[in-house]
């Protein structure tokens, strides 16, 4: 498989379709802040519930692809939504996604710094992908793809990794990324070009090494 054919396969397979039940995603909010599915919900509760339902998987992917260890993703997803719950009245309607992305990126940066200080090796376990028709061989292939992606992203500069992940995995436009990161669109475009070139180069290098080992 050539590099150009391998890249979309790698990107598509390695973007985990996290699906958290909202009740599981927010156990730390406590009874007063939980968003129940019963009658009598306040406008605030309805808003928070809708945001959880809409963005929980999105937040999990951002955390994972921005460098959060797989073992810590669940806890950090909860922390992101706790932060949103605490600040919900200050977040204007329509700006919630940007708030969630910024908070997730901040937490991922903290996770990377903590791991570096402790000289820990981030886990290379792949996220559990729910696919009732996948056989063991397919699941093994997906785990290998995830490890490969982690290796490539882990070697990127942080600013390139973030732009690349938001564009490729979250399907955000350069204008949206510019707004969220509060940087010029030209800077986003430049980082994306550099990240894509680096990604392509590393994929080619891995593919070449694999061919050498097989040969």
C-alpha positions as CSV (number, residue, x, y, z in Angstrom):
1,X,0.0,0.0,0.0
2,X,1.5,3.4,-1.0
3,X,1.9,6.3,1.3
4,X,-1.0,8.3,-0.3
5,X,-3.3,5.3,0.1
6,X,-2.0,4.5,3.6
7,X,-2.5,8.0,5.0
8,X,-6.4,8.1,4.8
9,X,-6.6,4.6,6.1
10,X,-4.4,5.5,9.1
11,X,-6.3,8.6,9.8
12,X,-9.8,7.0,9.5
13,X,-8.9,3.9,11.5
14,X,-7.1,5.8,14.3
15,X,-9.8,8.3,15.1
16,X,-11.7,6.5,17.9
17,X,-15.5,6.7,17.8
18,X,-15.8,7.2,21.6
19,X,-19.4,6.8,22.8
20,X,-19.8,7.6,26.5
21,X,-23.2,7.3,28.1
22,X,-23.8,10.8,29.6
23,X,-24.6,9.3,33.0
24,X,-21.2,7.7,33.0
25,X,-19.4,10.7,31.6
26,X,-20.4,13.0,34.4
27,X,-20.4,11.0,37.7
28,X,-18.3,13.6,39.4
29,X,-20.7,16.5,39.0
30,X,-22.8,15.4,42.0
31,X,-26.5,15.3,42.4
32,X,-27.0,19.1,42.3
33,X,-25.3,19.5,39.0
34,X,-26.2,16.2,37.3
35,X,-28.4,16.5,34.2
36,X,-31.3,14.0,34.8
37,X,-33.4,12.5,32.1
38,X,-36.6,13.1,34.1
39,X,-39.3,15.6,33.9
40,X,-38.9,19.1,35.5
41,X,-35.5,19.8,34.0
42,X,-34.3,23.4,34.2
43,X,-33.2,25.3,31.1
44,X,-29.6,25.1,32.4
45,X,-29.8,21.3,32.9
46,X,-31.3,20.9,29.4
47,X,-28.5,22.9,27.9
48,X,-25.8,20.9,29.8
49,X,-27.4,17.6,28.9
50,X,-27.5,18.5,25.2
51,X,-23.8,19.6,25.2
52,X,-22.8,16.4,26.8
53,X,-24.7,14.3,24.3
54,X,-23.3,16.3,21.4
55,X,-19.7,16.7,22.4
56,X,-18.6,14.0,24.7
57,X,-17.0,11.8,22.0
58,X,-15.5,14.9,20.4
59,X,-13.8,15.9,23.7
60,X,-12.5,12.4,24.2
61,X,-10.9,12.3,20.8
62,X,-9.3,15.7,21.3
63,X,-7.8,14.6,24.6
64,X,-6.5,11.4,23.2
65,X,-5.0,12.8,20.0
66,X,-3.5,15.8,21.9
67,X,-1.5,13.4,24.0
68,X,-3.6,12.3,27.0
69,X,-2.8,8.8,28.0
70,X,-5.5,6.4,27.1
71,X,-5.8,5.4,30.8
72,X,-6.6,9.0,31.7
73,X,-9.0,9.9,29.0
74,X,-12.2,9.0,30.9
75,X,-11.2,11.1,34.0
76,X,-10.2,14.0,31.9
77,X,-13.5,13.9,29.9
78,X,-15.3,14.2,33.2
79,X,-13.0,17.1,34.3
80,X,-13.7,19.0,31.0
81,X,-17.5,18.8,31.5
82,X,-17.2,19.7,35.2
83,X,-15.3,22.8,34.1
84,X,-18.1,23.5,31.6
85,X,-20.8,23.0,34.3
86,X,-19.0,25.3,36.7
87,X,-18.7,28.1,34.0
88,X,-21.8,27.4,32.0
89,X,-23.5,30.7,32.9
90,X,-20.5,32.6,31.7
91,X,-20.2,30.7,28.4
92,X,-22.3,32.4,25.7
93,X,-24.6,30.2,23.7
94,X,-22.8,29.1,20.5
95,X,-19.4,29.3,22.2
96,X,-19.6,26.1,24.1
97,X,-17.6,24.0,21.5
98,X,-14.7,26.4,21.6
99,X,-14.7,26.4,25.4
100,X,-14.7,22.6,25.4
101,X,-11.9,22.4,22.9
102,X,-9.7,24.9,24.7
103,X,-10.3,23.2,28.1
104,X,-9.5,19.8,26.6
105,X,-6.3,21.1,25.0
106,X,-5.3,22.7,28.3
107,X,-5.8,19.4,30.2
108,X,-3.9,17.5,27.5
109,X,-1.0,19.9,27.8
110,X,-1.0,19.4,31.6
111,X,-1.1,15.7,31.1
112,X,2.0,15.8,28.8
113,X,3.9,18.0,31.2
114,X,3.1,15.7,34.1
115,X,4.2,12.6,32.1
116,X,7.4,14.4,31.1
117,X,8.2,15.3,34.7
118,X,7.6,11.8,35.9
119,X,9.4,10.4,32.8
120,X,6.5,8.1,32.2
121,X,5.9,6.4,28.9
122,X,2.3,7.1,27.8
123,X,0.3,3.9,27.3
124,X,0.1,2.6,23.8
125,X,-3.2,0.8,24.4
126,X,-5.8,1.4,21.7
127,X,-9.2,2.8,22.6
128,X,-11.9,0.2,22.7
129,X,-13.8,0.6,19.4
130,X,-17.3,-0.8,19.5
131,X,-17.7,-2.9,16.4
132,X,-19.8,-6.1,16.8
133,X,-18.7,-7.4,13.3
134,X,-14.9,-6.9,13.8
135,X,-12.9,-10.1,14.1
136,X,-9.8,-10.5,16.3
137,X,-7.5,-9.8,13.3
138,X,-9.3,-6.6,12.5
139,X,-9.1,-5.5,16.1
140,X,-5.4,-6.3,16.2
141,X,-4.9,-4.2,13.0
142,X,-6.7,-1.3,14.6
143,X,-4.6,-1.5,17.7
144,X,-1.4,-1.4,15.6
145,X,-2.8,1.6,13.6
146,X,-3.4,3.4,16.9
147,X,0.1,2.7,18.1
148,X,1.5,3.9,14.8
149,X,-0.6,7.1,15.0
150,X,0.5,7.7,18.6
151,X,4.1,7.3,17.6
152,X,3.8,9.8,14.7
153,X,1.8,12.4,16.7
154,X,4.1,12.0,19.7
155,X,7.1,13.1,17.6
156,X,5.4,16.2,16.3
157,X,5.8,19.7,17.8
158,X,2.8,20.4,20.0
159,X,1.6,23.3,18.0
160,X,1.6,21.2,14.8
161,X,0.0,18.2,16.5
162,X,-2.9,20.3,17.8
163,X,-3.7,21.9,14.4
164,X,-3.3,18.6,12.6
165,X,-5.6,16.8,15.0
166,X,-8.3,19.4,14.9
167,X,-8.3,19.6,11.1
168,X,-7.9,15.9,10.3
169,X,-9.8,14.2,13.1
170,X,-12.4,16.7,14.1
171,X,-13.0,18.0,10.6
172,X,-12.7,21.7,11.7
173,X,-12.0,24.4,9.1
174,X,-8.9,26.6,9.3
175,X,-11.2,29.5,10.2
176,X,-12.7,27.5,13.1
177,X,-9.2,26.4,14.3
178,X,-8.0,30.0,14.1
179,X,-10.9,31.1,16.3
180,X,-10.5,28.4,18.9
181,X,-6.7,28.8,19.2
182,X,-6.8,32.6,18.8
183,X,-4.1,32.6,16.1
184,X,-4.2,34.0,12.5
185,X,-5.6,31.8,9.8
186,X,-2.3,32.1,8.0
187,X,-0.5,30.6,11.0
188,X,-3.0,27.8,11.1
189,X,-2.5,27.1,7.4
190,X,1.3,27.2,7.8
191,X,1.2,24.8,10.7
192,X,-1.1,22.4,8.9
193,X,1.1,22.3,5.8
194,X,4.1,21.5,8.0
195,X,2.2,18.9,10.0
196,X,0.9,17.2,6.9
197,X,4.4,17.1,5.3
198,X,5.8,15.7,8.5
199,X,3.0,13.1,8.9
200,X,3.5,12.0,5.2
201,X,7.3,11.7,5.7
202,X,6.9,9.6,8.9
203,X,4.3,7.4,7.3
204,X,6.7,6.8,4.4
205,X,9.5,6.1,6.7
206,X,7.5,3.5,8.7
207,X,6.3,1.9,5.5
208,X,9.8,1.7,4.1
209,X,11.1,0.1,7.3
210,X,8.3,-2.4,7.2
211,X,9.1,-3.4,3.6
212,X,12.8,-3.7,4.6
213,X,11.9,-6.0,7.5
214,X,9.7,-8.2,5.3
215,X,12.3,-8.3,2.6
